[in-house]
Amino acid sequence: MSTPLTDIARTELCQWLCAHLAVELRVPGGRIDPDEPMVNYGLDSLTAAAVLVAVEKRVGFDVDPNALWDHPTATEFTAHLAGRTSGV
């Protein structure tokens, strides 16, 4: 049965995404501002593909490959995902 992502789940997903991006992008100090465009930290198509695989595993559904570009900040991207439902 599908359930919507709650506000708490969305906040946790945003925190997880920022931590994951910090590792993937080797951000000094591991700090990603969720309201800063991810490309400002060096997100490119190769890294975006790896991030999407991890996100899909985390949320339990397929994510449009363009979603990271259409929703350029972690906050916007996770809000977009919250509009979807998980397979949980």
N, CA, C and O atoms as a MOPAC input file, in Angstrom:
PM7 MOZYME 1SCF
protein

 N      0.84000 1    -1.18700 1     0.00000 1
 C      0.00000 1     0.00000 1     0.00000 1
 C      0.88300 1     1.24800 1     0.00000 1
 O      1.90200 1     1.28200 1     0.68900 1
 N      0.50800 1     2.25600 1    -0.75100 1
 C      1.28900 1     3.48000 1    -0.83500 1
 C      0.85600 1     4.46500 1     0.24100 1
 O     -0.32500 1     4.56800 1     0.57000 1
 N      1.83000 1     5.18300 1     0.78100 1
 C      1.54400 1     6.21000 1     1.77000 1
 C      2.28800 1     7.47100 1     1.38900 1
 O      3.39500 1     7.39500 1     0.85700 1
 N      1.69300 1     8.65300 1     1.65400 1
 C      2.41000 1     9.89100 1     1.33400 1
 C      3.57000 1    10.09200 1     2.29900 1
 O      3.53400 1     9.63000 1     3.44000 1
 N      4.59000 1    10.78300 1     1.83000 1
 C      5.68300 1    11.15800 1     2.71700 1
 C      5.15900 1    12.23400 1     3.66200 1
 O      4.61800 1    13.24300 1     3.20900 1
 N      5.31100 1    12.03500 1     4.95200 1
 C      4.86300 1    13.02800 1     5.92300 1
 C      5.86000 1    14.16800 1     5.99600 1
 O      6.95600 1    14.07900 1     5.44300 1
 N      5.47800 1    15.24400 1     6.68400 1
 C      6.40000 1    16.36700 1     6.87000 1
 C      7.65200 1    15.92000 1     7.60100 1
 O      8.75400 1    16.36200 1     7.27400 1
 N      7.49200 1    15.03800 1     8.60200 1
 C      8.65000 1    14.53300 1     9.34600 1
 C      9.54000 1    13.72400 1     8.42200 1
 O     10.76100 1    13.88600 1     8.42700 1
 N      8.93300 1    12.85400 1     7.63100 1
 C      9.71400 1    12.04800 1     6.69100 1
 C     10.41300 1    12.93600 1     5.67100 1
 O     11.54800 1    12.66400 1     5.28100 1
 N      9.73600 1    14.00100 1     5.23800 1
 C     10.34100 1    14.91600 1     4.26800 1
 C     11.54300 1    15.62400 1     4.88000 1
 O     12.57300 1    15.77000 1     4.22100 1
 N     11.42700 1    16.06100 1     6.12100 1
 C     12.53800 1    16.70900 1     6.82000 1
 C     13.70200 1    15.74600 1     6.98300 1
 O     14.85500 1    16.10600 1     6.74600 1
 N     13.39600 1    14.52400 1     7.38800 1
 C     14.44800 1    13.50700 1     7.54300 1
 C     15.09400 1    13.18800 1     6.20400 1
 O     16.30900 1    13.01000 1     6.12900 1
 N     14.28700 1    13.11400 1     5.14100 1
 C     14.82800 1    12.84500 1     3.81200 1
 C     15.73900 1    13.98300 1     3.36400 1
 O     16.78900 1    13.73700 1     2.76900 1
 N     15.35200 1    15.21600 1     3.64200 1
 C     16.17400 1    16.36900 1     3.27400 1
 C     17.50500 1    16.33300 1     4.02900 1
 O     18.55700 1    16.59200 1     3.44500 1
 N     17.46000 1    16.01600 1     5.31000 1
 C     18.69000 1    15.90600 1     6.09800 1
 C     19.57400 1    14.78200 1     5.56300 1
 O     20.78600 1    14.94500 1     5.42600 1
 N     18.95900 1    13.64800 1     5.26400 1
 C     19.71500 1    12.51800 1     4.70700 1
 C     20.33100 1    12.90200 1     3.36100 1
 O     21.49900 1    12.61100 1     3.10300 1
 N     19.53500 1    13.56200 1     2.49800 1
 C     20.01700 1    13.96100 1     1.17900 1
 C     21.21100 1    14.90200 1     1.30500 1
 O     22.20400 1    14.74000 1     0.59700 1
 N     21.12200 1    15.87300 1     2.19300 1
 C     22.23500 1    16.81200 1     2.38500 1
 C     23.48800 1    16.08200 1     2.85800 1
 O     24.58700 1    16.36500 1     2.38100 1
 N     23.33200 1    15.15300 1     3.78200 1
 C     24.47800 1    14.37500 1     4.26800 1
 C     25.04900 1    13.51200 1     3.14100 1
 O     26.26600 1    13.41500 1     2.99000 1
 N     24.18300 1    12.89500 1     2.36000 1
 C     24.62500 1    12.04900 1     1.24300 1
 C     25.34800 1    12.88900 1     0.18500 1
 O     26.39600 1    12.48700 1    -0.32100 1
 N     24.79200 1    14.04200 1    -0.14300 1
 C     25.42900 1    14.93800 1    -1.11600 1
 C     26.80200 1    15.39000 1    -0.62200 1
 O     27.75400 1    15.45400 1    -1.39900 1
 N     26.90200 1    15.70200 1     0.66500 1
 C     28.17600 1    16.15700 1     1.22100 1
 C     29.26100 1    15.11100 1     1.02400 1
 O     30.40500 1    15.44700 1     0.71800 1
 N     28.90300 1    13.84100 1     1.19800 1
 C     29.87000 1    12.75800 1     0.99200 1
 C     30.16700 1    12.59900 1    -0.49500 1
 O     31.33000 1    12.56800 1    -0.89700 1
 N     29.12100 1    12.49800 1    -1.31300 1
 C     29.29400 1    12.30100 1    -2.76200 1
 C     30.11400 1    13.42800 1    -3.39600 1
 O     30.95200 1    13.18800 1    -4.26500 1
 N     29.85900 1    14.65300 1    -2.95000 1
 C     30.49800 1    15.81800 1    -3.56100 1
 C     31.75700 1    16.25700 1    -2.82000 1
 O     32.40700 1    17.23100 1    -3.20000 1
 N     32.09100 1    15.53000 1    -1.76100 1
 C     33.28800 1    15.82600 1    -0.95400 1
 C     33.31200 1    17.28600 1    -0.50300 1
 O     34.30500 1    17.99400 1    -0.67100 1
 N     32.20000 1    17.70800 1     0.06900 1
 C     32.08200 1    19.08200 1     0.55300 1
 C     32.85800 1    19.20500 1     1.86000 1
 O     32.60200 1    18.46000 1     2.80500 1
 N     33.80200 1    20.13600 1     1.92000 1
 C     34.57500 1    20.32900 1     3.15000 1
 C     33.65300 1    20.62300 1     4.33600 1
 O     32.76300 1    21.47100 1     4.25400 1
 N     33.87900 1    19.92000 1     5.41800 1
 C     33.04700 1    20.09700 1     6.59700 1
 C     31.71000 1    19.38600 1     6.50700 1
 O     30.95000 1    19.36500 1     7.47500 1
 N     31.41700 1    18.80400 1     5.35300 1
 C     30.19500 1    18.03400 1     5.18600 1
 C     28.90800 1    18.82100 1     5.32200 1
 O     27.86900 1    18.24800 1     5.64800 1
 N     28.95500 1    20.11600 1     5.07900 1
 C     27.76600 1    20.95000 1     5.26100 1
 C     27.17900 1    21.36900 1     3.91800 1
 O     27.83400 1    22.03700 1     3.11700 1
 N     25.95700 1    20.97000 1     3.69100 1
 C     25.20800 1    21.36900 1     2.50400 1
 C     24.02500 1    22.19800 1     2.98400 1
 O     23.24400 1    21.74700 1     3.82100 1
 N     23.89600 1    23.40300 1     2.45700 1
 C     22.73700 1    24.24100 1     2.77500 1
 C     21.57700 1    23.72400 1     1.93200 1
 O     21.67500 1    23.71900 1     0.70500 1
 N     20.47400 1    23.28400 1     2.55900 1
 C     19.37200 1    22.71200 1     1.78600 1
 C     18.68300 1    23.69700 1     0.84800 1
 O     17.93000 1    23.29000 1    -0.03700 1
 N     18.93900 1    25.00000 1     1.03900 1
 C     18.31600 1    26.00700 1     0.18200 1
 C     19.26800 1    26.56700 1    -0.87200 1
 O     18.91800 1    27.48800 1    -1.61000 1
 N     20.46500 1    26.00700 1    -0.93400 1
 C     21.46400 1    26.40600 1    -1.93800 1
 C     21.37500 1    25.41500 1    -3.11200 1
 O     21.28800 1    24.20800 1    -2.88800 1
 N     21.39600 1    25.90600 1    -4.34600 1
 C     21.36600 1    24.97300 1    -5.48200 1
 C     22.49800 1    23.93700 1    -5.38700 1
 O     23.64800 1    24.27000 1    -5.10200 1
 N     22.13500 1    22.68300 1    -5.63100 1
 C     23.09500 1    21.59000 1    -5.50700 1
 C     24.24700 1    21.72200 1    -6.49800 1
 O     25.34800 1    21.24300 1    -6.22800 1
 N     24.01200 1    22.36300 1    -7.64000 1
 C     25.08700 1    22.55300 1    -8.61400 1
 C     26.18200 1    23.46000 1    -8.06100 1
 O     27.33300 1    23.37700 1    -8.48900 1
 N     25.83000 1    24.32000 1    -7.11700 1
 C     26.83700 1    25.19600 1    -6.50800 1
 C     27.86300 1    24.40500 1    -5.69600 1
 O     28.94700 1    24.90600 1    -5.39900 1
 N     27.51600 1    23.18000 1    -5.34400 1
 C     28.43400 1    22.30700 1    -4.61900 1
 C     29.16500 1    21.34200 1    -5.55700 1
 O     29.98600 1    20.53800 1    -5.11800 1
 N     28.85600 1    21.43500 1    -6.85700 1
 C     29.54400 1    20.59300 1    -7.83000 1
 C     28.72600 1    19.44000 1    -8.37700 1
 O     29.28500 1    18.54500 1    -9.01000 1
 N     27.41800 1    19.43100 1    -8.15200 1
 C     26.58000 1    18.36100 1    -8.69900 1
 C     26.65400 1    18.39800 1   -10.21600 1
 O     26.41200 1    19.43300 1   -10.83700 1
 N     26.99000 1    17.26300 1   -10.80200 1
 C     27.01500 1    17.11700 1   -12.25200 1
 C     26.18000 1    15.90100 1   -12.61900 1
 O     25.62100 1    15.24500 1   -11.74000 1
 N     26.09100 1    15.59700 1   -13.89500 1
 C     25.21100 1    14.50700 1   -14.33000 1
 C     25.65200 1    13.14900 1   -13.79500 1
 O     24.81100 1    12.30700 1   -13.47600 1
 N     26.93700 1    12.93100 1   -13.69600 1
 C     27.43300 1    11.65300 1   -13.18600 1
 C     27.08200 1    11.47100 1   -11.71400 1
 O     26.60300 1    10.41300 1   -11.30600 1
 N     27.32200 1    12.49800 1   -10.93500 1
 C     26.99700 1    12.43400 1    -9.51300 1
 C     25.48500 1    12.39000 1    -9.31000 1
 O     24.99800 1    11.69700 1    -8.41800 1
 N     24.74700 1    13.12500 1   -10.13200 1
 C     23.28200 1    13.12700 1   -10.03000 1
 C     22.72800 1    11.71900 1   -10.23400 1
 O     21.79500 1    11.31500 1    -9.54000 1
 N     23.29100 1    10.97700 1   -11.17200 1
 C     22.82600 1     9.61000 1   -11.41200 1
 C     23.04900 1     8.74300 1   -10.17100 1
 O     22.17400 1     7.96600 1    -9.78900 1
 N     24.20600 1     8.87400 1    -9.55400 1
 C     24.49800 1     8.10500 1    -8.33800 1
 C     23.57800 1     8.51200 1    -7.19100 1
 O     23.10400 1     7.66200 1    -6.43600 1
 N     23.33000 1     9.80100 1    -7.06400 1
 C     22.43900 1    10.29800 1    -6.00900 1
 C     21.02200 1     9.77800 1    -6.23000 1
 O     20.36100 1     9.37000 1    -5.27500 1
 N     20.54700 1     9.78700 1    -7.46900 1
 C     19.19600 1     9.30100 1    -7.76400 1
 C     19.03500 1     7.83000 1    -7.41100 1
 O     17.98800 1     7.43200 1    -6.90000 1
 N     20.04400 1     7.02200 1    -7.67100 1
 C     19.97600 1     5.60100 1    -7.30300 1
 C     19.79600 1     5.47500 1    -5.79300 1
 O     18.95900 1     4.70000 1    -5.32900 1
 N     20.57500 1     6.23200 1    -5.02900 1
 C     20.48400 1     6.19100 1    -3.57300 1
 C     19.12400 1     6.70400 1    -3.08900 1
 O     18.53500 1     6.13600 1    -2.16900 1
 N     18.63100 1     7.77300 1    -3.70800 1
 C     17.33300 1     8.32800 1    -3.32600 1
 C     16.22200 1     7.31600 1    -3.59600 1
 O     15.34700 1     7.11200 1    -2.75400 1
 N     16.25400 1     6.68900 1    -4.75500 1
 C     15.22900 1     5.69800 1    -5.09700 1
 C     15.21700 1     4.53600 1    -4.11000 1
 O     14.15000 1     4.04800 1    -3.73700 1
 N     16.38000 1     4.10100 1    -3.69300 1
 C     16.44500 1     3.04900 1    -2.67600 1
 C     15.85100 1     3.53800 1    -1.36500 1
 O     15.17000 1     2.78900 1    -0.66400 1
 N     16.10600 1     4.77800 1    -1.04300 1
 C     15.63700 1     5.35400 1     0.22900 1
 C     14.12000 1     5.52700 1     0.24600 1
 O     13.47400 1     5.20600 1     1.24300 1
 N     13.54300 1     6.03300 1    -0.85200 1
 C     12.11000 1     6.34200 1    -0.87000 1
 C     11.24800 1     5.18800 1    -1.37300 1
 O     10.04800 1     5.14700 1    -1.10200 1
 N     11.84700 1     4.25800 1    -2.09700 1
 C     11.09000 1     3.08900 1    -2.53500 1
 C     10.30000 1     3.26300 1    -3.81200 1
 O      9.40300 1     2.46700 1    -4.09200 1
 N     10.60900 1     4.28500 1    -4.59800 1
 C      9.96700 1     4.44000 1    -5.89800 1
 C     10.93500 1     5.10900 1    -6.87600 1
 O     11.90400 1     5.75400 1    -6.47500 1
 N     10.64600 1     4.93800 1    -8.17300 1
 C     11.48200 1     5.53800 1    -9.21100 1
 C     11.32100 1     7.06000 1    -9.21300 1
 O     10.23500 1     7.59000 1    -8.97900 1
 N     12.42200 1     7.73500 1    -9.48300 1
 C     12.42600 1     9.19500 1    -9.52800 1
 C     12.86800 1     9.61500 1   -10.93000 1
 O     13.84600 1     9.09600 1   -11.46900 1
 N     12.13800 1    10.55200 1   -11.50000 1
 C     12.47700 1    11.07000 1   -12.82700 1
 C     13.90700 1    11.60800 1   -12.80200 1
 O     14.23700 1    12.41600 1   -11.93400 1
 N     14.75700 1    11.18300 1   -13.72400 1
 C     16.15000 1    11.64300 1   -13.75100 1
 C     16.29800 1    13.16400 1   -13.85500 1
 O     17.32500 1    13.70900 1   -13.45100 1
 N     15.29800 1    13.84600 1   -14.38300 1
 C     15.35800 1    15.30500 1   -14.48900 1
 C     14.96600 1    16.02000 1   -13.20100 1
 O     15.12500 1    17.23700 1   -13.10100 1
 N     14.46200 1    15.29400 1   -12.22600 1
 C     13.93500 1    15.92000 1   -11.01100 1
 C     14.98700 1    16.72600 1   -10.25500 1
 O     14.67500 1    17.77700 1    -9.69400 1
 N     16.21900 1    16.24900 1   -10.23300 1
 C     17.26800 1    17.01300 1    -9.54000 1
 C     17.54100 1    18.34400 1   -10.22600 1
 O     17.91200 1    19.31500 1    -9.56600 1
 N     17.36300 1    18.39900 1   -11.52100 1
 C     17.60100 1    19.63800 1   -12.27000 1
 C     16.37000 1    20.53700 1   -12.19800 1
 O     16.49300 1    21.76100 1   -12.14300 1
 N     15.18400 1    19.93100 1   -12.19800 1
 C     13.94500 1    20.71100 1   -12.12800 1
 C     13.70700 1    21.29900 1   -10.73700 1
 O     13.02300 1    22.31200 1   -10.59200 1
 N     14.27300 1    20.65900 1    -9.72500 1
 C     14.11500 1    21.07800 1    -8.32500 1
 C     15.52600 1    21.18200 1    -7.75000 1
 O     15.99700 1    20.25200 1    -7.09400 1
 N     16.21000 1    22.31400 1    -7.99300 1
 C     17.65600 1    22.40000 1    -7.80600 1
 C     18.20000 1    22.44500 1    -6.37800 1
 O     19.40700 1    22.30600 1    -6.18300 1
 N     17.34300 1    22.63600 1    -5.38400 1
 C     17.85400 1    22.61200 1    -4.00900 1
 C     17.34700 1    21.35300 1    -3.31400 1
 O     16.36800 1    20.74700 1    -3.75000 1
 N     18.00500 1    20.96800 1    -2.25000 1
 C     17.55900 1    19.78900 1    -1.48700 1
 C     16.14400 1    20.00600 1    -0.95800 1
 O     15.33400 1    19.08000 1    -0.94200 1
 N     15.85400 1    21.21900 1    -0.53000 1
 C     14.51100 1    21.52800 1    -0.01400 1
 C     13.46200 1    21.35700 1    -1.10800 1
 O     12.42500 1    20.73300 1    -0.88300 1
 N     13.72500 1    21.90600 1    -2.28100 1
 C     12.77500 1    21.79800 1    -3.39100 1
 C     12.63300 1    20.36100 1    -3.86800 1
 O     11.52900 1    19.90400 1    -4.16300 1
 N     13.74900 1    19.65500 1    -3.94400 1
 C     13.72900 1    18.27700 1    -4.42100 1
 C     12.93200 1    17.38700 1    -3.46600 1
 O     12.11500 1    16.58100 1    -3.91300 1
 N     13.15800 1    17.52300 1    -2.17200 1
 C     12.42300 1    16.67400 1    -1.22400 1
 C     10.95400 1    17.07800 1    -1.15500 1
 O     10.10100 1    16.22500 1    -0.91000 1
 N     10.63300 1    18.36100 1    -1.36600 1
 C      9.23000 1    18.77300 1    -1.44400 1
 C      8.57100 1    18.11100 1    -2.65400 1
 O      7.42400 1    17.67000 1    -2.57900 1
 N      9.29400 1    18.04500 1    -3.75700 1
 C      8.79200 1    17.35200 1    -4.94900 1
 C      8.52600 1    15.88000 1    -4.63200 1
 O      7.47800 1    15.34100 1    -4.98800 1
 N      9.47400 1    15.24000 1    -3.96500 1
 C      9.29200 1    13.83000 1    -3.60100 1
 C      8.10800 1    13.63400 1    -2.65900 1
 O      7.42300 1    12.61300 1    -2.72100 1
 N      7.87100 1    14.60600 1    -1.79300 1
 C      6.75200 1    14.52300 1    -0.85600 1
 C      5.40800 1    14.52600 1    -1.58900 1
 O      4.40600 1    14.02900 1    -1.07700 1
 N      5.40900 1    15.09000 1    -2.78400 1
 C      4.21100 1    15.07800 1    -3.60100 1
 C      3.92100 1    13.72000 1    -4.21300 1
 O      2.83600 1    13.47400 1    -4.74100 1
 N      4.89000 1    12.86400 1    -4.13500 1
 C      4.76100 1    11.48500 1    -4.62600 1
 C      4.37100 1    10.58700 1    -3.46500 1
 O      4.25100 1    11.05900 1    -2.33500 1
 N      4.17600 1     9.32500 1    -3.71900 1
 C      3.91900 1     8.36900 1    -2.64100 1
 C      4.99600 1     7.32400 1    -2.64000 1
 O      5.57500 1     7.02100 1    -3.68300 1
 N      5.27300 1     6.77100 1    -1.48900 1
 C      6.26800 1     5.70700 1    -1.39900 1
 C      5.56400 1     4.36700 1    -1.45800 1
 O      4.36300 1     4.27000 1    -1.20600 1
 N      6.30400 1     3.36000 1    -1.78500 1
 C      5.76400 1     2.01000 1    -1.84000 1
 C      5.76700 1     1.32000 1    -0.49700 1
 O      5.53700 1     0.11300 1    -0.41800 1
 N      6.02400 1     2.06700 1     0.56200 1
 C      6.10500 1     1.50200 1     1.90100 1
 C      4.73300 1     1.23800 1     2.43900 1
 O      4.59300 1     0.75700 1     3.56400 1

